[in-house]
Amino acid sequence: MYLTRRMKCFEVGSDRYLLANAITGEIVVINRSGVSVLSSLAGGRVPACDESLLEELNAKRLLFTSREEEETYFRQVCNRAWADFKQNAPRHYMFIVNSHCNFNCRYCFERSEYRSRVTGVSRDQIDAAFRVIDAYSARNIRSQSPDIEVFGGEPLLPQSRPEVEYLVSAAADRGIMSSVQTNGYYLSSFVDFLAEHSSCIRQIQVTLDGPRKIHDQRRAPKNGRSFDRIVSAIEELRDRAVSVRLSIRINVDRENVDYLPAMIDYYRQRGWDTDDKITFIAAPVDNRCGALNGDDRLLGWKGLFEYVLPLSSDRNTGLFDLSVFKALSYFRQYFGSIARQPGEMPEFVPKVLYCEAAASKLMAFHPDGRIYPCPEAIGMQHLAVGTYFPKFMLDRQKLRPWRQQTIMNRPRCAGCNISTFCGGGCILTALMQNGDMSVPDCEEAPEVLDMYFAQTRAV
């Protein structure tokens, strides 16, 4: 008999453990005696226990006749999930409306030499990109409607308004919702358009990086301020585009992490905490593309999680959403489901990839006419995987490495006991930090999971 290596045991109380099966997604409560039985089996010993327990472990797909049987079953489960994702998951398209920005945030992943180029997408390029989108939609009628994200640079610059309006309207004509990522400085001047088209706007993301003084030190035009202007625009958007969802983000490093409680107080002071259309996100300033190498202000995923978990909506002690910590996704869904309906386990679909880039379902259309497989790769022309303007062409050789980065194909992920929960981490980070897409950067997922369950006392 062979005990699966694809499981994780979390201590959550006195003589109380949660055992998560990374193949089936089932989570069971066990005690120290159960842990002892599992330890014996893991060491190749047959424990002194009732035969019915071994039968139950076998039925729960924790115990197999051999390692080969476990590997076959794991591959079958993951291959089904992979085939379903390729066939049915929606495509994600990003329009890089421009390459420049009116801010100069020192932690921006878009390198300064890239942001200094004043380039913008044209209507002809937008039309060409939609021809690509239309062609994929026609070929994949079973897939969900695609997502479109309006990105930059800074997409909501005054000079970019005609193209933004044209883009969002073109998407709406196809029944496609658009999301917008903006620094918020010129958001007020776009509120009229966003309110008029609110039925086709999925979400707008705006960043406030701390209280007024801290934010203005980190995110503002040169020799200027932006905090009050952004807050005013948020309020105007709430008043006039009442159906639009809003994500208020704070990019966190050692400079501003201690201000997270103050930001929760501020959200509550403004009454934003009672608006069910607003989500609050605290995300780490990261170094996916290598632009911040040597920056000692970075907290990392584990470092941020330690601060954010007690301030999260999951703990009912704060407001921050934990969705940026992808390894937690299934567990958060699981606990939410059983809280609403005890005994009901949500469907488990192994997370066989980190994001759409591993399935070539993410395309970033850039003003240079190139297609990038990831928004954080934009401007690095050697990473472009094709062109959409003046003609559409994909470089299959450049696409191939991205398409291969599932947990089944990455050796460290294939044998990992939590890879079906985390998806193997960002491909671009692996390439830029490790020099090899197949060597995963796990975003400290094991440590984040341990910290999450260390504070779990009841299921």
N, C-alpha and C positions, 0 to 999 in steps of 0.2 A: 504494500500500500504506500501511497505517496501523498503527503500533505501539500496542498498548493502553496507556492511561494507568493501568490498574488492575493494577499490578504494583509490587513493592518489591524493591530490591536491597540486600542486607546484606553488608558486608565482614566476613569471619570469619577471615581469615588472610592470609598472604603469597600474593598472586596467587590468592586464593580468595574467591569470592562465592556467596551463596545468593540465587537469584532466585525470589521467591514470586509465583505467579500468583493474583491476588485474585479471579479469576472461576472458575477450575477447582480451586484449592487445590494445584496441583502445585508442588513445590519442586525446583529443579535447581541443580547446582553449575556455575558458569562461572568463567572466568579473565578477566584484563584485556582480552584480545582480544575476548571475548564482550561485555564491558561496552562496548567501543569500537563494536562492531557495533550494539548497542542504542542508543547515543548518536547514531550517525549516522541510524538509522531514526527516532528521536524528533525529530530535526531536519529530517526530511523528505528526507534524502539516502539514495540507494541505496549501501550500502557495497560495497567491493571484497571480496567473499567468494564462496564456493562456492554455487551455486544451491540445492544440497541443504540448506544451512543455512536459507535463507529458507523452503523447503518444510517443514522441521521446525518452525520458528517458527510457521508457519501451522497446522500440525497440532496444535501445543500451545496453540492459541488465544492466542498472543501477538501474532500478526500478522493483520490483517484487510484486506480490500480497501478499506474506508473506515471513517470514524468512525461512520457510521450503522449499518454492519453490526455493529461492536463494541457499540454502544449497544443494538441489538436483541437481540443474544445475551446481554448482561448482564441486560437486563430479563427475558428468558425464564428464565434461570437463577434470578434472584432471585424472580420471581413464582411459580415452582414451589416454592421453599423457603417462601415466604410462605403459599401455599395449603396446603402440608403442615402448617405450624405451626398455622394456624387450625383445620385439621381434626383433627389428631392430638395436638398437644402437650397435656399435662395442665393442668388449671386449678389455680390456687393460691389457697387461701382462708386468710385470716388472721383469727383471732378476737382482738379487742382485749379481753381479759378485764376489764381495768380501766384507768382513766386515771391512777392515782396510783402512787407508788413510794416505797419506804422509803429510797432513796438520793437524793442530789441532785448527781449528776455535773455538773460545770460545762460539759461539752461535749455534753450530751444534746441530740439534735435535737428532742425534745419540749419545747416551751417551758415555762418555769416556771409561767406562768399556767394552762397546760393541765394540768400535773401536779398543780397545787394543787386541782383539782376531784376530789372523791372520788366517782367514779361506777364502777359495775361492771355487767357484763352479767348479765341474768337468765336463768332457764331458759326462759321464754317466748321470749326473744330468741334463745337458742340453737336452740330448736325452729324458729323462723321462719327463721333462717339456713340450717338444714339442709333446709328445704323448698325454698329457692332452690337449694342444692347438688343436691338430688335431682332437681329439674326440669332443671337443666343436664345432669346425668349421663344422664337418660333421653333427652335430645335428642341427645347426642353419644356414642353407644354405641361408636364406633370409637376415641375418645380413651382415653389411658391413665387409670388411676385418679387422681383429684385428690390434691393435697397439702393438708394442713392444718397451719397453724402457730399455736401458742398464744403470744400476745404480750401486752404491756402498754403503759404502766405497767410494773408488775412482776407477772406472772401468778401466781407462786408465793407470794403473800401468804397468811397463814393464813386470813383471812376470805374468800379467793377459792377455797379448796379445794373446796367443794361444786360450784361451777360448773365448775372445771377437771376434776374427776372425771366430772361429767355430760357435759361436752363430749368428752373423750377416749373415754369409753365409747360415746357416740353415734356417733363416727367409727368406732370399732372394730366396732360392729354393722353398719356398711356396708362393712367391709373396707378402710377408709381409714386409712393411717398418719398419726400426728401427730408434729410436732416442737415443741420447747419452747425459747424463748429466756428465760433467767433470769439475774438477777444472782447467784444462788446462795446468797443469805443464808439463805433458808428451805428450800433444797433438801433438807436432811437430813430435814425433817418430811414430805416428799413421797416419799422413797425407797421406803417400803413400797408405796405405790400404783404407782409407776413400775416397781418390780420385778414386781409382780403382773401388770401390763399391758405388760411389756417387749416382747411379740410385736407390739404395735401402736404402739410408740414408735420412730420412725425415728432421731431424734437429739435430743440436748439440748445447747444451747450455753450455756457459762458463760464469764464474763470474769475474767481475772486481768491487771491492768494494769501488772504489774512485780513486782519483789521486794516483800516484805511492807511495808516503810516507804513505798515509792512508791505501791503499790496503795492502801494505807489513806489516803493523802493525796488520792487521786483518786476512789475508789469505796468509800464506807462510809456508814452511817447518820450523822446529825449527832452530833458528839461521840463517835463510836464507831469500831470497827475491824471488818474483815470478812475479811481475807486468810486467817487460820488457820481460821476457820469454813467458808469456801468450800472450802479444800483438804480439810478433814475430810469434807465432804459429797461431794466428788468421789471420795475413797477409799471411802466407804460405798456410793456408787452403783456403783463398779466391782466391789465385793465382792458386792453383792446383786442388781444388774440387769446380769448379765454380758453379755447380748446387745445392750445399748443402746449405740449409737454416741455418742461425746462429742466436741464441738468446743470446744477451749479457745482463747479469743480474747484478743488484746491490742489495744486501741485505741491507736494510736500517734500522738503528736505530738512536738514538740520537748522536752517535759518528760520523756518516758520512752524515747525512741528509743535512747539509749545503753545502756539496760538489756536490750536484746534478747538479746545473748549470755549475760547472766546468767540470763535466763529459760530459755534452752535448757539451760544447766547445771542449773537447778533441775528441769526436766522429767526430765532424765536421772537426777538424784539420786533422784527419786521412782520411777523405773522406768517412767514413762509413755511414754517413747520406744519401748519394746518392745511396747506394747499396740497391736495393729493396729486397734483400734476407736476410737482417739483421733487426732484431727486437730488440728494447731496452726495457728492463723490469726493473722497480723499484718495488721491493716487500718488504713488511715489514718483519723484523726478528720477527717471531711469536713464540708462545709457545704452539703449538698444543698438544704435548705429555708431557708437564709438566717439561721438562728438564731445563727450564729457570725460574722457579718459584722464585719470589723475585728480578728479574733483572729489575732495574729501568731505564735501557737504552732503553727498548722497547717503540716504538712510538704508536703502535696500528694502526688499519686500518684507522680510522678517522684522526689521527695525520699525517700519511704519505700522505693521500689523499690531505690534505690541501697544502702540499708542491708540490705534483706531478701534480695536475690538471693544474696549470698554465704552467707547463713544458711538457705537454702532446701533442701528435700529434693531439688529438681531438680539441685542442684549437689553433692549427697552430702556437703555440709559442714555441714548444719544440719537443722532439722526443720520449718521453716515452709512451709506449703502456699501455692502461688502462685495459687490459683483465684480470689482476689478481683480479680486483674488480668485482666479478661475478654478483652482483646485478645490475650493469650497462649494462650488456650484451645486453639485449633486447632493451634498450633505445638507445644505441650506434648504434645498427643495424637499429633501426627505423629512427633515424635522418640521418644516412648515406643513407638509402634507399630513403627518400623523397628529400634529397639533389640531388641525381642522377636523380630521377624521381618523381617530385612533385605530390602529390595525391595518390601515391602508398604506401600502408601499407604492410610491410612484414608479412608473416604468423606468427601468435603468437602461440607458443607451451608453455604452462605453465611449468615452471621449478619445477617439482614435487620432485626433489632430487638434492642434492648438487653435488654429483659426482658418479662415477660408483660403488663405494663401497656399496651404498645403494641397489644396484641391484645384488650384488655378481658378477659384471662384471669386477672387478679388482682383479688380483691375483699377488702377489709378491712372486717369487720363490727364496728362500734363501738357502745359502750353508748348513744350518743345516737340509735341507730336508723338512722344513715346508713351508706352504703357509700362507702368511699374507694378510689380506684384505685391507691393506693400507701401502704405503712405510714408513710412519712415525711411524708405529707400529713395524717395523722390529726389531728383537732382543728381544722384549717383548713377551716371549714365551707363556704366558697365553692368549695373544690375537690372537695367530695363530688359523686358522680355519680348518687346515687339514695338510696333507702331500702329496708330489708328489714323494718323493724318500725315501726309496727304492720302496714304492708302493704308488699309488694314493688313498687317502681317505679323504673325507670331513666330518667334524663334524657338522652335521645339527643343533645340539643344539647351537653351538657357532656361526653358520652362521645366525641363525634366528633373533637375535637382529639387526644385520646389515641390513637385508633385510626389516625390518619393518620401516625404518627411512625415510619415505616420508612425505611431508608436510600434507598429509591427516591423517596420523597416529600420528603426534606430536601435542598435543593439542594447544600449543602456536602458532604453524605455521598455523594450520587449521583455526584459527580466525584472522590471521594477514592480514593487508591490502596490504602487499608487498611480501608475501611468494612465490607467483608464479613467482616473478622476481628474488628472491635471492636463493630459493631452500632450505632454512632452515639452512644453515651453515654446517661446517665440523662436521661429526659424531664423529671422534676421539677427537676433541677439546671438544665437549659436554661431552664425557665420562671422559676425563682426567681433565677437569676444573670444570665441574658441577656434576660429579659422576653419570651421567645418560644420555644415548644417546638420550632420548626423550626430554631432556631439552636443547633447541638449543643455540648455541653460534652464534650470527648473524653477526659477523665480522663488527659490527657497521654499518650495511647496511642502516638503516633509516637515520643516520647522513650523511653517504656518499652520499645517494641520494639527501638529502636536499642541500648539498653543490654543487653537480653537477648541479642541476636545478637553484640554486641561481645565477649561472653564465651563464645561458641560457637566451638569450634575443630575439631570433627569432627562428621560426620553419619553 
